[in-house]
Amino acid sequence: MRTRLFAVVSAVVLLLAICTGVNAAKQQLEYYSMWNPGEDQQQVLAKVIADFEEANPGVSVKVTWAGRQVVAKARSRVIMGNPPDLIDQSFCELWGALLADKEVAVPVDDLLDSPGPEGQARFRDIFYAPTFDLYQVSGKSYFIPYEFITSGFFYDKTTFNSYGLQEPKTWDELMDVAEKLKAQGIAPFAQDGNISFYNAYWFYWLTNRILGPGSFYAAAADRTGETWDHPGYLQAAQMIYDISKARKGYFQEGYDGSNYPAAQMGWARRESAMIVCGTWIPNETAEGQAADFDIGYFAFPEVKDGKGTLENFEAYMIGFAIPKGAKNEALAKEFIKFTLKKEYQEMIAGQADNIAAREDVQLPTVLADVDPYLRNATEFHMEYDGVQAKLPEWFTSVFYGLDDRLLFGTITPDEFIQQIKQQTISYWQKKK
């Protein structure tokens, strides 16, 4: 009797164990992230993941902190039809990987039109709304941001105040400030010349201010090369050449050979006065900043008689995409909305010192000067006018080398226009 009872109890225990094991099996969300362990944004997202798992006991998040090469690391899986459920990176990188050749991302308009994380009528209404239009394909949205980046001039207010300098709004005013700084023995501009996409800021922004948003992309995409004949492009080249070491020498000595992050850290130590960079620069240089360093920001100045204005604002977004074939598409959408809760967006601003994607989150103190430009913007454009995202091969194989040489003063503006026109024609001929 006892043996039989023991057998029955053992069977029941085994059955309960099996059932418990089945119930304990969790749904797994696989997530590839662009951040490295220890980075501020990684720590914010790690908190999001922990809270998401706690709020959803039947879910686990398997995250790969893949670094900046996240798209390259995930691409083979996307191509093979076995992608992770979620990828984050800049929209530029996501565009090139998931939308450039064919659409291998999941549209997210249904998510954007659903209620927001705090019960808002529509999820999309919590963002700087016009930025979504920049990355649409056939009227569909594929990416959702959690961080907003822009670029412009960063400077030390303490230095400016000590020399009675005012924040310039026009290129002529900027040149006046630069001349006064140089007269005091201070290099007006910092530049790590070995970073071509930093060097590219100058030409991209000047064509934007002279000819308006879309002008840089128009020239790059013109298969005939004729767009480069417009005098505005030559004007931009002349303005860059004018500040190079070939003419006025407004950059720090040896800028053409400066290896990142030497110049930007020199700027933080007040070895130079201004730097054109993205809104990550205050955070990136925080530990090396001189005592009483007081970061200020101003948008890239307007050019006299130019079509671009201070209200034309760059929107460089970082956020999520769901690859086609994701096993847990619905769960990925839940995680995205969870991440965009205000408490986590405030951590992006407060802990990571970056601009949150939500419009209702205050900018971090070190980026307070960006706020009026962002709020007063009437038109947004992609970083590098969309060239980096939509024409990445032209950007790196044609533009970078010539632009570097122009900024270093080793080719003249006329040579730059002549060569970039011819190389653009050759580039597109090979694409036929």
VOGU-3710 file (C-alpha; in Angstrom, 3 decimals, decimal comma):
1> mrtrlfavvs> 0,000/0,000/0,000  2,780/2,356/1,047  4,747/1,534/-2,108  1,729/2,176/-4,304  1,000/5,486/-2,548  4,620/6,530/-2,957  4,431/5,782/-6,682  1,270/7,863/-7,059  2,764/10,802/-5,136  5,964/10,574/-7,188
11> avvlllaict> 3,960/10,635/-10,429  2,022/13,693/-9,256  5,231/15,472/-8,251  6,793/14,642/-11,619  3,711/15,897/-13,454  3,725/19,131/-11,462  7,418/19,578/-12,178  6,824/19,109/-15,890  3,898/21,537/-15,872  5,849/24,053/-13,811
21> gvnaakqqle> 8,750/23,763/-16,245  6,458/24,423/-19,177  4,878/27,415/-17,447  8,329/28,709/-16,516  9,478/28,789/-20,123  9,694/32,475/-20,937  9,126/34,306/-24,188  12,496/35,718/-25,229  13,014/39,071/-26,926  16,340/39,193/-28,757
31> yysmwnpged> 17,817/42,691/-28,962  21,004/43,944/-30,651  22,152/47,336/-29,334  24,727/49,851/-30,586  26,030/50,634/-27,096  29,024/49,180/-25,317  28,896/48,040/-21,686  29,471/50,964/-19,335  28,331/53,734/-21,683  25,701/56,031/-20,219
41> qqqvlakvia> 23,013/55,056/-22,730  23,797/51,377/-22,156  23,209/51,818/-18,452  19,867/53,520/-19,095  18,770/50,737/-21,438  19,944/48,065/-18,994  17,609/49,640/-16,438  14,786/49,609/-19,010  15,406/45,913/-19,708  15,405/44,993/-16,011
51> dfeeanpgvs> 12,169/46,899/-15,417  10,536/45,415/-18,524  11,345/41,897/-17,374  10,017/42,673/-13,888  6,796/44,092/-15,344  6,454/41,055/-17,641  7,397/37,921/-15,629  6,827/35,693/-18,656  9,418/37,571/-20,736  13,208/37,641/-20,854
61> vkvtwagrqv> 15,334/40,009/-22,922  18,500/38,614/-24,483  20,575/41,682/-25,304  23,831/41,840/-27,258  25,787/45,020/-26,568  27,350/45,039/-30,014  28,849/48,530/-30,187  28,806/50,829/-33,204  29,163/47,916/-35,632  25,810/46,517/-34,515
71> vakarsrvim> 24,244/46,746/-37,971  27,127/44,883/-39,607  26,966/42,209/-36,907  23,213/41,744/-37,349  23,119/42,059/-41,139  23,997/38,443/-41,983  21,164/37,253/-39,776  18,775/39,703/-41,428  19,807/38,472/-44,887  19,379/34,825/-43,833
81> gnppdlidqs> 15,878/35,511/-42,525  16,770/34,815/-38,893  17,126/38,337/-37,496  17,052/39,532/-33,899  13,696/40,972/-32,874  15,053/44,477/-32,379  18,039/46,593/-33,451  18,985/50,103/-32,370  21,353/52,481/-34,133  21,268/55,856/-35,855
91> fcelwgalla> 18,478/56,105/-38,410  21,150/56,739/-41,041  22,734/53,334/-40,359  19,378/51,596/-40,081  18,267/53,104/-43,379  21,328/51,819/-45,190  20,989/48,322/-43,744  17,230/47,811/-43,812  15,729/50,139/-46,437  18,354/51,117/-49,021
101> dkevavpvdd> 18,276/48,044/-51,277  14,932/46,573/-50,299  12,598/47,062/-47,392  13,579/44,492/-44,785  12,162/46,368/-41,805  8,693/46,230/-40,306  6,513/49,373/-40,673  5,609/50,822/-37,282  2,750/53,182/-38,122  0,313/50,946/-36,242
111> lldspgpegq> 2,463/51,362/-33,139  2,790/55,117/-33,641  -0,976/55,458/-33,979  -1,669/53,399/-30,835  -1,983/55,045/-27,394  1,218/56,451/-25,880  3,052/54,923/-22,903  1,195/57,167/-20,440  -2,147/56,897/-22,221  -1,640/59,689/-24,761
121> arfrdifyap> -4,119/59,555/-27,647  -1,341/58,619/-30,094  2,176/57,400/-29,436  3,550/59,558/-32,275  2,378/62,765/-30,579  5,047/62,619/-27,860  7,901/63,158/-30,345  9,311/66,061/-32,304  6,789/65,091/-34,958  8,287/66,377/-38,257
131> tfdlyqvsgk> 11,345/64,172/-37,811  9,359/61,052/-38,747  8,741/62,339/-42,264  12,462/62,395/-43,044  12,848/58,639/-42,958  9,576/57,483/-44,480  9,345/55,215/-47,513  6,116/55,405/-49,532  4,459/57,196/-46,634  5,390/54,510/-44,096
141> syfipyefit> 7,516/54,908/-40,963  10,003/52,203/-39,998  12,007/53,655/-37,103  11,148/55,009/-33,653  13,684/57,242/-31,863  14,687/57,398/-28,227  17,474/59,978/-28,665  17,721/63,203/-30,689  21,073/64,549/-31,857  21,967/67,658/-33,798
151> sgffydkttf> 25,193/69,483/-34,605  26,501/73,024/-34,483  29,167/75,094/-32,762  30,167/74,425/-29,171  32,272/76,939/-27,272  33,387/77,959/-23,795  31,336/80,874/-22,487  34,063/81,753/-20,014  36,508/82,367/-22,879  33,966/84,374/-24,862
161> nsyglqepkt> 33,087/86,510/-21,839  36,719/87,203/-21,000  37,227/88,727/-24,465  33,820/90,391/-24,736  32,695/88,151/-27,593  29,067/87,607/-28,554  27,468/84,466/-30,003  27,571/84,893/-33,814  24,408/84,482/-35,882  25,970/85,060/-39,320
171> wdelmdvaek> 29,096/83,806/-41,055  30,530/87,344/-41,150  30,060/87,625/-37,385  31,726/84,223/-36,926  34,714/85,369/-38,971  34,962/88,515/-36,848  34,996/86,405/-33,659  37,595/84,066/-35,179  39,887/86,962/-36,109  39,706/88,428/-32,603
181> lkaqgiapfa> 40,506/85,073/-31,032  43,435/84,476/-33,356  44,793/87,916/-32,445  44,836/86,741/-28,819  46,827/83,664/-29,766  43,856/81,304/-29,490  43,019/78,903/-32,321  39,406/79,716/-33,231  38,443/76,191/-34,343  39,337/72,675/-33,202
191> qdgnisfyna> 39,411/69,886/-35,793  40,441/66,251/-35,602  41,449/65,987/-39,251  41,590/62,196/-39,312  37,794/62,003/-38,868  36,380/62,659/-42,327  32,769/62,825/-41,206  33,756/65,612/-38,776  35,520/67,446/-41,602  32,379/67,032/-43,713
201> ywfywltnri> 30,317/69,173/-41,337  31,750/72,370/-42,820  30,829/71,808/-46,467  27,470/70,217/-45,711  26,402/73,039/-43,427  27,660/75,791/-45,728  25,781/74,415/-48,734  22,720/74,148/-46,494  23,019/77,800/-45,477  23,871/79,078/-48,974
211> lgpgsfyaaa> 21,508/76,984/-51,107  19,069/75,590/-48,551  18,279/72,076/-47,250  18,457/69,393/-49,916  21,200/71,110/-51,917  24,065/68,837/-50,870  22,017/65,744/-51,642  20,915/67,199/-54,989  24,529/67,597/-56,136  25,583/64,150/-54,919
221> adrtgetwdh> 22,614/62,455/-56,602  22,922/64,258/-59,957  24,233/61,685/-62,418  25,140/64,395/-64,940  27,283/66,334/-62,449  25,768/69,580/-63,718  24,410/70,605/-60,326  28,003/71,211/-59,176  28,178/74,096/-61,681  25,878/76,194/-59,489
231> pgylqaaqmi> 28,006/79,002/-58,012  26,740/78,275/-54,501  28,871/75,132/-54,253  31,982/77,028/-55,288  31,119/79,717/-52,739  30,965/77,086/-49,981  34,321/75,682/-51,097  35,874/79,156/-51,123  34,662/79,859/-47,585  36,205/76,633/-46,321
241> ydiskarkgy> 39,480/77,218/-48,146  39,552/80,726/-46,676  39,664/79,430/-43,090  42,128/76,615/-43,859  45,862/76,731/-43,257  46,274/77,861/-46,876  44,753/81,240/-45,999  43,706/82,500/-42,559  44,678/79,418/-40,563  41,776/79,436/-38,121
251> fqegydgsny> 42,265/75,810/-37,013  44,717/74,609/-34,368  48,237/73,890/-35,567  48,552/70,444/-37,131  44,784/69,955/-37,459  45,192/68,099/-40,747  47,079/65,352/-38,909  45,203/65,483/-35,635  44,070/62,069/-34,428  40,746/61,846/-32,639
261> paaqmgwarr> 40,164/62,756/-29,833  43,218/65,002/-29,554  41,601/68,160/-30,949  38,344/67,875/-29,059  40,157/67,266/-25,795  42,401/70,221/-26,604  39,233/72,272/-27,036  38,045/71,088/-23,609  41,378/72,309/-22,182  40,854/75,722/-23,901
271> esamivcgtw> 43,628/75,182/-26,444  41,074/76,246/-29,072  37,822/78,139/-28,775  35,089/76,469/-30,868  34,307/73,085/-32,341  31,701/71,968/-34,888  30,344/68,691/-33,610  27,289/66,711/-32,529  25,463/67,185/-29,249  27,395/64,275/-27,747
281> ipnetaegqa> 30,516/66,449/-27,414  29,814/67,907/-23,927  29,398/64,422/-22,484  32,321/63,001/-24,454  34,751/65,654/-23,186  33,328/66,073/-19,666  36,242/64,491/-17,804  38,850/66,587/-19,628  37,244/70,017/-19,383  39,199/72,845/-17,801
291> adfdigyfaf> 38,081/74,360/-14,505  35,021/76,648/-14,850  34,547/75,482/-18,478  31,020/76,648/-19,345  29,673/75,032/-22,507  27,656/77,144/-24,912  26,091/76,276/-28,253  25,012/78,155/-31,337  23,589/76,837/-34,587  25,675/76,951/-37,744
301> pevkdgkgtl> 25,436/80,633/-38,769  23,469/81,992/-41,688  25,267/83,232/-44,808  24,434/86,606/-46,313  21,812/86,247/-49,081  21,684/82,501/-48,421  18,479/80,459/-48,589  19,147/78,481/-45,413  18,174/79,926/-42,031  18,672/79,177/-38,355
311> enfeaymigf> 15,191/77,621/-38,430  16,503/74,822/-40,711  17,480/72,278/-38,076  19,322/68,979/-38,275  17,562/65,897/-36,881  20,011/63,057/-36,306  17,976/60,319/-34,644  18,942/57,179/-32,749  16,334/54,530/-32,122  14,742/51,209/-32,914
321> aipkgaknea> 13,922/49,105/-35,967  12,239/45,719/-36,152  13,686/43,571/-38,972  11,308/41,608/-41,178  11,169/38,016/-40,021  11,460/38,933/-36,330  9,962/36,113/-34,274  8,519/38,438/-31,654  7,344/41,516/-33,534  4,476/42,290/-31,144
331> lakefikftl> 6,749/41,941/-28,101  9,359/44,189/-29,743  6,700/46,876/-30,173  5,739/46,543/-26,499  9,389/46,988/-25,507  9,780/50,073/-27,723  6,778/51,767/-26,138  8,008/50,799/-22,652  11,426/52,351/-23,400  9,773/55,642/-24,354
341> kkeyqemiag> 8,183/56,117/-20,949  8,968/59,576/-19,666  10,985/58,298/-16,703  13,487/56,583/-19,030  13,583/59,496/-21,450  14,450/61,738/-18,519  17,345/59,390/-17,793  18,618/59,868/-21,361  18,690/63,598/-20,647  19,750/63,559/-17,008
351> qadniaared> 22,113/60,596/-16,844  23,446/60,425/-20,412  23,422/64,213/-21,040  21,772/63,757/-24,430  18,539/65,041/-25,938  15,566/62,759/-25,432  13,314/61,992/-28,385  10,243/63,058/-26,421  9,260/66,689/-26,855  8,061/66,967/-23,248
361> vqlptvladv> 11,449/66,140/-21,709  13,695/69,013/-20,713  17,110/69,139/-22,380  20,130/68,452/-20,150  21,752/71,512/-18,590  24,867/71,259/-20,773  22,651/71,424/-23,882  20,265/74,119/-22,664  21,414/76,502/-25,419  20,224/74,025/-28,057
371> dpylrnatef> 16,648/74,246/-26,781  15,543/77,539/-28,404  16,900/76,491/-31,790  15,116/73,146/-31,548  11,838/74,659/-30,374  11,898/77,384/-33,042  12,790/75,061/-35,927  10,394/75,266/-38,859  12,087/72,644/-41,022  14,110/69,538/-40,145
381> hmeydgvqak> 16,636/67,769/-42,348  18,706/64,601/-42,003  22,341/64,710/-40,948  24,614/65,504/-43,901  21,439/66,362/-45,806  20,618/62,669/-46,174  23,742/61,934/-48,220  25,340/59,711/-45,590  22,145/57,664/-45,247  21,018/57,404/-48,856
391> lpewftsvfy> 24,307/57,650/-50,770  26,852/56,202/-48,324  29,228/54,864/-50,973  29,431/58,219/-52,802  29,886/59,968/-49,469  32,898/57,878/-48,494  34,492/57,079/-51,866  33,997/60,396/-53,684  33,364/63,162/-51,174  35,523/62,354/-48,168
401> glddrllfgt> 38,935/62,523/-49,811  38,285/65,718/-51,755  36,590/67,424/-48,827  39,493/66,567/-46,525  41,960/68,108/-48,955  39,831/71,232/-49,317  39,618/71,712/-45,551  43,359/71,126/-45,235  44,012/73,715/-47,935  45,847/71,320/-50,267
411> itpdefiqqi> 43,472/71,811/-53,217  41,855/75,057/-54,311  38,095/75,624/-54,448  38,160/75,498/-58,257  40,053/72,215/-58,188  37,605/70,825/-55,653  34,556/71,632/-57,806  36,199/70,378/-60,985  37,268/67,094/-59,399  34,110/66,385/-57,448
421> kqqtisywqk> 31,992/67,004/-60,544  34,079/64,627/-62,640  34,270/61,974/-59,939  30,515/62,189/-59,364  29,889/61,606/-63,072  32,308/58,663/-63,079  30,737/57,229/-59,955  27,243/57,217/-61,454  28,430/55,873/-64,795  29,777/52,816/-63,008
431> kk> 26,371/52,355/-61,375  24,542/51,921/-64,704
//
